[in-house]
Amino acid sequence: MFKKETMEGMKGIFWMLLNVVMVFVLFLGIIGMTAIARYSNAVVPSRTVTVTGEGEVEVSPDLATLNFSVVTQGKDPDAITKQNTEKMNTVIAFVKEQGIEAKDIKTSNFNLYPRYTYLEREEPSITGYELNQGVTVKIRDLDKVSTIVGGLTSRGINQISSVSYSIDDPEAQRVEARQEAFAEAYEKARVMARQNGVRIARVINFSEGFSGGYPPIMYAKEEAYGRGGDMAMSSAMPNFEAGSEEVKVFVTVTYEIE
């Protein structure tokens, strides 16, 4: 009786251990298959096709950036600083009267430096000082560009370096161009795959580049707006035209084929 009970107990232990081993082996098998699947997805397939696509949209600028300065020369640095400050404060007040917010007005430079005279066999001597104070203004209402520029020199500005047009949020404008670029790339790949008896399986890799900018429109006349130039300004102000610009997005896409 004792031997029979012992044998039955050993059989029970055997089957229990066998079940544990089988569950463990099954668990390892699942892990192994998962790892293989992940590895196969991570490995770049050998059968691929790479194509390019281009998307293009035409947009109108919605922002003008104006750069101007007051340049003052004299022998007394305190005096020219006071003169410069008074002129610039007058101009900034005028700009704000045109509806430009304070966040769109920024001092871009404030440079005070001595002017030297160089004579042969003598040490350079300071003959005076020059102060250059510059401001950058963002104009969001493009209809006011000519009015603002036209009112600068009569208020003391004697250097206008540039007026440039741009898009305030260029990424929003690229969304449509990007969609067109990817659609063109896929269509290229689909046609090439059909012509060669294969089909597109999935995207393996992609990248993009873009172009489209707004070169500055220079508005400066050397004899009128250069350093120390005449502050008088012609009453005939030119009209500033923002024009339009093509925003382009280029994509390169690699597809797996099968």
QUILIN-V699232 format. One record per residue. RES is the residue in three letters. SS is DSSP state (H for helix, E for strand, - for the rest). PSI is psi in whole degrees, -180 to 180 (999 if undefined). Layout:
BEGIN
<<RES;SS;PSI> <RES;SS;PSI>>
END
This chain:
BEGIN
<<MET;-;-44> <PHE;H;-42> <LYS;H;-38> <LYS;H;-43> <GLU;H;-37> <THR;H;-43> <MET;H;-43> <GLU;H;-39> <GLY;H;-39> <MET;H;-38> <LYS;H;-41> <GLY;H;-42> <ILE;H;-39> <PHE;H;-50> <TRP;H;-34> <MET;H;-44> <LEU;H;-38> <LEU;H;-42> <ASN;H;-41> <VAL;H;-44> <VAL;H;-42> <MET;H;-42> <VAL;H;-40> <PHE;H;-43> <VAL;H;-42> <LEU;H;-40> <PHE;H;-44> <LEU;H;-37> <GLY;H;-42> <ILE;H;-44> <ILE;H;-42> <GLY;H;-43> <MET;H;-38> <THR;H;-44> <ALA;H;-40> <ILE;H;-41> <ALA;H;-44> <ARG;H;-40> <TYR;H;-41> <SER;H;-32> <ASN;H;-30> <ALA;H;-31> <VAL;-;131> <VAL;-;124> <PRO;-;151> <SER;-;-21> <ARG;-;98> <THR;E;164> <VAL;E;137> <THR;E;129> <VAL;E;165> <THR;E;156> <GLY;E;154> <GLU;E;132> <GLY;E;145> <GLU;E;133> <VAL;E;148> <GLU;E;127> <VAL;E;159> <SER;-;135> <PRO;-;149> <ASP;-;11> <LEU;E;133> <ALA;E;137> <THR;E;124> <LEU;E;130> <ASN;E;126> <PHE;E;164> <SER;E;159> <VAL;E;124> <VAL;E;123> <THR;E;136> <GLN;E;148> <GLY;E;177> <LYS;-;-24> <ASP;-;113> <PRO;H;-34> <ASP;H;-41> <ALA;H;-44> <ILE;H;-29> <THR;H;-42> <LYS;H;-44> <GLN;H;-46> <ASN;H;-45> <THR;H;-43> <GLU;H;-44> <LYS;H;-45> <MET;H;-39> <ASN;H;-38> <THR;H;-43> <VAL;H;-44> <ILE;H;-39> <ALA;H;-42> <PHE;H;-43> <VAL;H;-42> <LYS;H;-33> <GLU;H;-24> <GLN;-;6> <GLY;-;9> <ILE;-;128> <GLU;-;157> <ALA;H;-33> <LYS;H;-17> <ASP;H;12> <ILE;E;122> <LYS;E;133> <THR;E;120> <SER;E;-26> <ASN;E;154> <PHE;E;98> <ASN;E;120> <LEU;E;124> <TYR;E;152> <PRO;E;155> <ARG;E;133> <TYR;E;153> <THR;E;130> <TYR;-;115> <LEU;-;148> <GLU;-;131> <ARG;-;22> <GLU;-;153> <GLU;-;143> <PRO;-;140> <SER;E;146> <ILE;E;124> <THR;E;-8> <GLY;E;-170> <TYR;E;157> <GLU;E;132> <LEU;E;128> <ASN;E;115> <GLN;E;119> <GLY;E;152> <VAL;E;142> <THR;E;129> <VAL;E;132> <LYS;E;125> <ILE;E;114> <ARG;-;-23> <ASP;-;100> <LEU;H;-19> <ASP;H;-14> <LYS;H;0> <VAL;H;-51> <SER;H;-40> <THR;H;-44> <ILE;H;-48> <VAL;H;-40> <GLY;H;-21> <GLY;-;3> <LEU;-;-53> <THR;H;-32> <SER;H;-14> <ARG;H;10> <GLY;-;-6> <ILE;-;129> <ASN;-;15> <GLN;E;114> <ILE;E;112> <SER;E;-37> <SER;E;155> <VAL;E;123> <SER;E;149> <TYR;E;143> <SER;E;180> <ILE;-;130> <ASP;-;-38> <ASP;-;79> <PRO;H;-29> <GLU;H;-36> <ALA;H;-33> <GLN;H;-22> <ARG;H;-14> <VAL;H;-49> <GLU;H;-43> <ALA;H;-38> <ARG;H;-42> <GLN;H;-43> <GLU;H;-39> <ALA;H;-46> <PHE;H;-37> <ALA;H;-40> <GLU;H;-41> <ALA;H;-44> <TYR;H;-41> <GLU;H;-39> <LYS;H;-48> <ALA;H;-39> <ARG;H;-44> <VAL;H;-44> <MET;H;-39> <ALA;H;-43> <ARG;H;-40> <GLN;H;-22> <ASN;-;13> <GLY;-;27> <VAL;-;179> <ARG;-;158> <ILE;E;129> <ALA;E;-55> <ARG;E;167> <VAL;E;130> <ILE;E;-41> <ASN;E;156> <PHE;E;157> <SER;E;166> <GLU;E;160> <GLY;E;167> <PHE;E;163> <SER;E;166> <GLY;-;105> <GLY;-;-180> <TYR;-;101> <PRO;-;145> <PRO;-;141> <ILE;E;109> <MET;-;131> <TYR;-;90> <ALA;-;140> <LYS;-;118> <GLU;H;-45> <GLU;H;-17> <ALA;H;-32> <TYR;H;4> <GLY;-;178> <ARG;-;131> <GLY;-;10> <GLY;-;174> <ASP;-;133> <MET;-;-7> <ALA;-;147> <MET;-;142> <SER;-;141> <SER;-;-18> <ALA;-;92> <MET;-;134> <PRO;-;151> <ASN;-;134> <PHE;-;126> <GLU;-;121> <ALA;-;-30> <GLY;-;-155> <SER;-;166> <GLU;E;146> <GLU;E;124> <VAL;E;122> <LYS;E;141> <VAL;E;131> <PHE;E;133> <VAL;E;149> <THR;E;123> <VAL;E;133> <THR;E;124> <TYR;E;147> <GLU;E;138> <ILE;E;152> <GLU;-;999>>
END
